[in-house]
Amino acid sequence: MIIVPVKEGENIERALKKFKRKFEKTGTIKELRSRQEFTKPSVRRREMVKKAIYVQKLHQTEE
């Protein structure tokens, strides 16, 4: 359960923004979307390798 303490006089939009941020960090929506369709383990592994290559290139360009 996600609890967002709201202070006296705090804007409701700010509290909603905190709630959305906490909810996104839990990864619930991401998991639901991934469960909608089956992806083969080989395809999942291939995507992970592509992502790792992309991140590695980003780190190399920073240096």
C-alpha positions in Angstrom: 0.0 0.0 0.0 1.3 3.4 -0.9 1.0 6.1 1.7 1.5 9.7 0.9 1.4 12.1 3.9 -0.2 15.4 3.0 0.8 18.3 5.2 -1.6 21.0 6.3 -2.2 23.5 3.5 -0.2 21.4 0.9 -1.4 21.6 -2.7 -3.3 18.5 -3.8 -1.5 18.5 -7.1 1.8 18.2 -5.3 0.5 15.2 -3.3 -0.8 13.6 -6.4 2.6 14.0 -8.1 4.3 12.3 -5.1 1.8 9.5 -5.3 2.4 9.0 -9.0 6.1 9.0 -8.5 5.9 6.4 -5.8 3.5 4.3 -7.8 5.8 4.3 -10.8 8.8 3.2 -8.7 6.9 0.1 -7.6 6.9 -1.1 -11.3 3.3 -2.3 -11.2 2.2 -0.9 -14.6 5.4 -2.1 -16.2 4.8 -5.6 -14.9 1.2 -5.6 -16.0 2.2 -4.6 -19.5 4.9 -7.2 -19.7 2.4 -9.9 -18.7 -0.1 -9.0 -21.4 1.9 -10.9 -24.0 4.5 -13.7 -23.8 8.0 -12.9 -25.0 10.4 -15.7 -25.7 13.5 -15.9 -23.4 15.8 -15.5 -26.4 14.0 -12.3 -27.5 14.1 -11.0 -24.0 17.8 -11.7 -23.7 18.5 -10.1 -27.1 16.7 -6.9 -25.9 18.7 -6.9 -22.7 22.0 -7.1 -24.7 20.9 -4.3 -27.0 20.0 -2.1 -24.0 23.4 -2.9 -22.4 25.2 -1.9 -25.6 23.3 1.3 -25.7 24.0 2.2 -22.1 27.7 1.3 -22.6 27.9 3.7 -25.6 26.3 6.5 -23.6 28.9 6.0 -20.8 31.7 6.1 -23.3 30.5 9.3 -24.9 30.3 11.0 -21.5 34.0 10.4 -20.8 
